Amino acid sequence: MKPSDPLLSASGRLKAEGASSVTGAPQAQSGGAFPSTEDHRWMRRALTVAEQSLFVSNPNPRVGCVLVRGGRWLAEGCTQQVGGRHAEAQALHEAALQGVDVRGATAFVTLEPCSHTGRTPPCADALIAAGIERVVVGLRDPNPKVAGRGIERLRAAGIRVDVGLFAEDVVAQNPGFCARMTRGTPWLWLKSAASFDGRMALPDGRSQWITGDAARDDGHRWRARACMVLTGIGTILADDPMLDVRAIETPRQPVRAVLDTQFVLGEQARIINGDPVWVFTARPDAGKAARLSARNVRVIVLPADNQGGLSLAALMRWLGEHEINEVHVEAGARLQGALIQARLVDEWVAYLAPSILGDGQGLAALPAPVEALDQAYRYEFLDVAHLGRDMRLRLRDPARWQALAEACGLKRE
């Protein structure tokens, strides 16, 4: 059955680099105008297919592949759980299961096929062996192990390769993977729930519940797509949360992590339930770490900053080195403020309830005050969604997004 065309929204106003770059403005080899209307159609479908791997692909990128011949859909696939098939191999596998001959077909792939052997064999070789005639690539892979080599291998085998269709959407679909590959640190977003006047809790700390069921369920979807859910020890001591994904079915739980400078985490905290937990501290305690290790808690000692807290920059570098693509932060005003002031917040997912709390705990306690309006930390709105009686606002740091896009070969118009 031929799938219906998806409707994808633009993720900004960026365009690809010029024709000198393989990542760049859609580039065609000889053999016909590119991109055609059909190219747009099937690459949109590939982007939609990639969304099926939203919760499962980490630390690999979310990739979709659609096989088409003569304008007819043959098969499709997305990235499977780590160690499983990549999107191209999954699409070829699905075609084989249906007895479909894919020789002479075009493969629409959101990210450049890999050319190296990692946990799985090279996808470029699989496409060559299958007799694929043409490959349309959304974005050149920013992974230094690939970085154009997959495209070169396909072309060397006589396959036509066109590159750069909806490249920006591919970056927006994989901000964490792209960030880790280009800057060495994950993509980090804050998740907050607040009253209309910006209060996350009453003065005594009570916050259950400011938002309704729909907003809280949506928050679980954001947890599920991340590699890590991060909080501070203050939130653990005040609320004793689990921080796992419960509202949706997902085969992969993100790692839960706690910033605990003085290592005061109680050994009976609910977050310690046998599933992986990472605790970042600046105060070693070998005995306590050994007891927690027996309960699947990993204790990581990081350097302190000049104020005696954990070095957030060192934390982000460590996470990048350990294949963490995206970090979902659910924390109090103090940690949120510290991340904002350190310029480490890429995005903000803010749920807003139609209520007024008056005095209470605000969204961010900045370590140093903003003394002039031109010193404000500014973001751009991405979208607004109604969730029951509440609203979800998505904001993004425009400078950090621009830097990421440019690192992936895009530039602003």
Buried (B, 14 or more C-beta within 10 A) or exposed (E): EEEEEEEBEEBBEBBBBEEEBBBBBBBBEEEEEBBEEEBBBBBBBBBBBBBBBBBBBBBBBBBBBBBBBEEEBBBBBBBBBBEBBBBBBBBBBBBEEEEBEBEEBBBBBBBBBBBEEEEBBBBBBBBBEBEBBBBBBBBBBBBEEBBBBBBBBBBEBEBBBBBBBBBBBBBBBBBBBBBBBBBEBBBBBBBBBBBEEBBBBBEEBEBEEBBBEBBBBBBBBBBBBBBBBBBBBBBBEBBEBBBBBEBEEBEEBBBBBBBBBEBEBEEEBEBBEEBEBBBBBBEEBEEBBEEBEEEEBBBBBBEBBEEEBBBBBBBBBBBBEBBBBBBBBBBBBBBBBBBBBBEBBBBBBBBBBEBEBEEBBBBBBBEEEEEEEEEEEEBEEBEEEEBBEBBBBBBBBEEBBBBBBBBBBBBEE
